[in-house]
Amino acid sequence: MKTTRITIKFQLSLILGFVLFISGCRQFSKHEADKSAGLNGSFEVSKNDLPVNWVMYTPKTVPDADFEIVLDKNVYKEGKQSLKFDVKKC
């Protein structure tokens, strides 16, 4: 009886470990890197319509959501542009 319980616990541990490993393989965010941009706190430097050196959820990484990430040059706090999240459904 003890051997069966140990085996079941071991199997459950393996299954849980496998599920955690597989879930870690899915890409949930996007990162555009540029060491020369530094922190890029004002979102001045961008690449592929995303600010560099920031980790972002995007419509491609969260397909069930409905939102846009926009670099807004009309309304900004400092610098020449800001980052706008237009979220319709998440």
Backbone bond lengths (Angstrom), bond angles and torsions (degrees), N, CA, C in turn:
res aa  C-N    CA-C-N  psi(-1)  N-CA   C-N-CA  omega(-1)  CA-C   N-CA-C  phi
1 M - - - 1.440 - - 1.525 111.89 -
2 K 1.333 117.75 -42.32 1.461 120.83 178.60 1.521 111.40 -63.47
3 T 1.310 116.79 -40.35 1.459 120.84 -179.60 1.529 110.56 -60.84
4 T 1.307 117.56 -39.82 1.463 121.36 179.70 1.523 110.63 -65.32
5 R 1.332 118.42 -42.75 1.466 121.03 179.26 1.524 111.29 -64.52
6 I 1.299 118.06 -41.29 1.459 121.61 178.11 1.516 109.94 -64.03
7 T 1.304 116.82 -42.70 1.457 120.79 -179.96 1.529 110.59 -64.11
8 I 1.320 117.57 -42.91 1.466 120.85 179.45 1.527 110.17 -64.76
9 K 1.323 118.36 -43.85 1.462 121.48 177.71 1.527 110.84 -61.98
10 F 1.326 116.28 -40.71 1.459 120.24 178.91 1.526 110.51 -64.89
11 Q 1.328 117.12 -43.23 1.465 120.81 179.13 1.531 110.88 -63.62
12 L 1.332 116.42 -42.50 1.465 119.75 178.32 1.529 110.99 -63.83
13 S 1.316 116.47 -38.03 1.468 120.46 177.21 1.522 110.87 -63.95
14 L 1.312 117.26 -41.44 1.464 120.91 177.89 1.526 111.19 -64.52
15 I 1.316 116.33 -43.18 1.469 120.03 179.71 1.529 110.20 -63.75
16 L 1.329 117.14 -45.91 1.465 120.81 178.21 1.526 111.47 -61.16
17 G 1.316 116.68 -42.19 1.461 120.57 177.60 1.513 112.08 -62.58
18 F 1.326 116.86 -40.42 1.467 121.40 179.01 1.525 110.75 -65.58
19 V 1.340 116.78 -43.20 1.466 120.87 179.47 1.528 110.22 -62.87
20 L 1.314 117.73 -43.48 1.466 120.66 178.11 1.523 111.49 -63.58
21 F 1.319 116.60 -39.35 1.464 120.77 178.91 1.521 110.49 -64.01
22 I 1.327 117.44 -47.27 1.467 121.35 -179.15 1.526 110.97 -64.33
23 S 1.334 117.51 -40.94 1.465 118.98 -179.78 1.529 110.91 -66.83
24 G 1.309 118.20 -27.29 1.458 121.30 177.41 1.520 113.00 -73.90
25 C 1.323 117.56 -15.84 1.461 121.24 -179.66 1.517 112.70 -82.56
26 R 1.335 118.00 -18.51 1.457 121.21 -179.82 1.520 109.39 -76.72
27 Q 1.318 116.26 134.86 1.457 120.90 179.93 1.524 109.55 -85.28
28 F 1.328 116.79 117.99 1.452 121.57 -179.40 1.522 112.53 -101.15
29 S 1.308 118.07 -15.38 1.456 119.81 -176.92 1.524 110.47 -141.71
30 K 1.318 114.97 166.85 1.464 122.79 -178.02 1.522 107.82 -121.72
31 H 1.321 115.71 141.43 1.462 120.56 -179.47 1.525 108.81 -136.71
32 E 1.307 116.34 120.86 1.466 122.60 172.85 1.522 106.52 -103.82
33 A 1.321 117.09 123.37 1.469 120.66 -174.12 1.527 111.73 -108.69
34 D 1.330 115.24 144.10 1.455 123.03 173.34 1.530 106.93 -157.28
35 K 1.323 116.76 102.72 1.466 121.04 -177.04 1.521 112.39 -60.81
36 S 1.317 117.59 -32.15 1.463 120.12 -177.26 1.536 112.34 -71.38
37 A 1.333 118.53 -16.92 1.470 121.56 -179.35 1.515 112.35 -81.03
38 G 1.321 118.25 -15.26 1.468 120.93 -178.90 1.514 111.33 67.84
39 L 1.333 116.26 -142.88 1.463 121.72 -178.68 1.532 111.82 -66.02
40 N 1.311 117.55 -37.04 1.463 123.28 -179.12 1.523 110.97 60.75
41 G 1.331 115.96 44.39 1.461 121.85 -176.94 1.514 114.92 -64.18
42 S 1.317 119.20 -24.81 1.466 121.94 179.07 1.519 112.21 -98.48
43 F 1.310 116.97 8.86 1.476 123.43 178.52 1.524 112.38 58.19
44 E 1.342 117.51 30.46 1.461 121.38 -177.16 1.530 112.31 -71.05
45 V 1.320 116.66 -33.59 1.466 120.32 -178.10 1.519 108.03 -100.90
46 S 1.342 116.17 126.99 1.456 119.98 -179.35 1.530 110.38 -133.97
47 K 1.309 114.52 159.49 1.464 121.58 179.74 1.524 106.69 -150.87
48 N 1.310 118.04 129.78 1.464 123.43 -176.90 1.533 111.76 54.70
49 D 1.327 116.85 41.58 1.467 124.63 179.12 1.524 113.82 61.50
50 L 1.327 117.59 24.34 1.461 122.75 175.16 1.523 108.91 -130.69
51 P 1.328 117.82 145.50 1.467 118.78 176.03 1.527 109.97 -68.76
52 V 1.323 116.76 138.55 1.465 119.70 -179.64 1.529 110.08 -75.84
53 N 1.315 115.05 155.28 1.465 125.25 178.72 1.526 113.65 64.60
54 W 1.307 116.93 23.06 1.453 123.09 173.56 1.523 108.01 -123.74
55 V 1.310 117.60 142.22 1.460 122.25 175.71 1.526 107.09 -96.81
56 M 1.334 116.58 123.15 1.464 121.41 -173.51 1.519 111.48 -129.50
57 Y 1.322 114.94 142.87 1.459 119.93 164.52 1.515 105.72 -77.31
58 T 1.318 117.83 138.51 1.459 121.70 179.75 1.523 109.37 -126.81
59 P 1.329 118.07 165.31 1.465 119.81 176.54 1.540 112.58 -58.19
60 K 1.311 117.79 -26.17 1.477 119.88 178.13 1.527 111.57 -75.64
61 T 1.330 117.90 -34.11 1.458 120.31 -178.24 1.526 112.44 -87.26
62 V 1.335 117.90 -17.70 1.463 122.70 176.41 1.535 107.32 -126.94
63 P 1.333 117.43 76.64 1.463 120.21 -171.77 1.533 114.73 -67.07
64 D 1.330 119.50 -21.56 1.462 121.11 -178.55 1.526 112.73 -82.06
65 A 1.313 118.01 -8.36 1.458 122.03 -179.06 1.528 110.08 -95.99
66 D 1.313 115.54 162.05 1.460 121.50 178.06 1.528 107.71 -126.48
67 F 1.328 115.83 98.46 1.463 120.35 -179.97 1.520 110.24 -155.61
68 E 1.319 114.53 162.69 1.464 121.84 176.99 1.524 108.93 -128.41
69 I 1.327 115.42 147.29 1.455 121.73 171.48 1.521 106.31 -110.92
70 V 1.324 115.53 121.31 1.462 120.29 -173.74 1.524 109.10 -125.72
71 L 1.317 116.73 134.12 1.465 121.98 170.50 1.527 106.40 -86.96
72 D 1.330 116.07 106.79 1.465 123.54 -171.88 1.522 110.41 -94.70
73 K 1.340 116.44 117.70 1.463 121.57 179.14 1.528 112.23 -95.22
74 N 1.338 118.15 -1.66 1.464 121.58 179.86 1.526 112.64 -92.40
75 V 1.327 117.42 -41.38 1.458 121.89 -178.57 1.523 107.93 -119.63
76 Y 1.350 116.04 118.13 1.460 119.81 -179.17 1.519 109.62 -151.59
77 K 1.315 115.01 155.81 1.472 121.28 -178.91 1.530 110.56 -90.30
78 E 1.324 116.19 -46.03 1.473 121.45 177.96 1.518 107.82 -145.45
79 G 1.305 116.59 166.43 1.456 119.68 -177.62 1.519 111.60 72.04
80 K 1.322 117.36 -145.92 1.464 121.51 -176.81 1.521 113.76 -118.19
81 Q 1.347 117.60 -6.10 1.456 119.34 179.00 1.525 110.04 -157.14
82 S 1.323 115.12 164.57 1.457 121.16 177.66 1.517 108.68 -130.02
83 L 1.309 115.33 172.43 1.448 121.19 179.45 1.516 108.20 -105.89
84 K 1.317 116.67 125.55 1.459 121.73 -177.30 1.522 108.90 -117.54
85 F 1.332 115.99 130.59 1.458 122.18 174.18 1.524 107.47 -106.63
86 D 1.308 117.01 114.87 1.464 122.14 177.48 1.534 106.41 -101.98
87 V 1.329 116.75 94.76 1.461 122.09 -174.93 1.520 109.78 -101.02
88 K 1.333 115.20 121.89 1.463 121.22 177.15 1.516 110.74 -102.94
89 K 1.349 116.73 -37.91 1.470 121.21 -179.80 1.517 108.33 -153.54
90 C 1.312 116.65 135.92 1.462 119.80 179.64 1.516 110.13 -145.11
